[in-house]
Amino acid sequence: MNIRRLLQMACILLTGMIILPWLRDPGAGEATPLNPGMNSESPRDFNFPGPIETYRDILDRPVFVAARRMPADAASFPHQPNEVVLLDRYPVVGVVVAGDQRLVLIRKSAGDTVSRIEQGAELDGWTLTEVSRARLVLEKAGQRKEISLHNKGGSAD
């Protein structure tokens, strides 16, 4: 046998060893499941990653905050004196009462953009039931909080 034939056989053998793992059935081996909550007998479905409860930590993080972490506590966000604060943690930036549209503009954390809360919307489990130029009313499980607003001359009337 000459050297050329020997090298050809070695190349074919090495190529076969490289391709062999791709030719095997992926379900034949003992593979560990990607999701620990799923048992190994169930087939993997990459279109359904699992129940939403397994992603609760990710979903609870704020989307539009760069660090995607909630502020440590409300004390870390200092409020100005004479500032109207909603639920003892959200400073009220403004109130919009125009025709049927009634909403409150609040700042959810320091440096955060202004969020709009419409009448009837929920915030931390409280429902904003009334928005007027004079007051805001929140209700939760029979409890009622009324926040008086003081006008700083920004009224349109």
C-alpha angles and dihedrals in degrees: 000000000000127000094251092059091048092052091048091053091048091051092050091048093049092046090052091051090051095048096042097083090056092052095056122095109260092216094053097078128067100264123178114236118255092223112051090207091063121078120237093244094063116089117247114251111189091189090064109046095184140275117331091237090073089064098047094116091055095044094049093060118097113256101209099047113095096225092042088222127121116241112272092244141327091264090067089065105066117210125217119244112264089018117141109237123195116217090351092285114055117073113219110234096181148330124235118205109168120147108305093344114099121168144146124229112216138171111229098195140358110291091007121133121255116276124208118224113190124209107273094027124122126241120182090339093309120114118221099227102169134028120181137147090260104041151001122224124202126185133192127169095334094318119116129200121191120195117195116216125212117210116231094193097277095118118125094217 
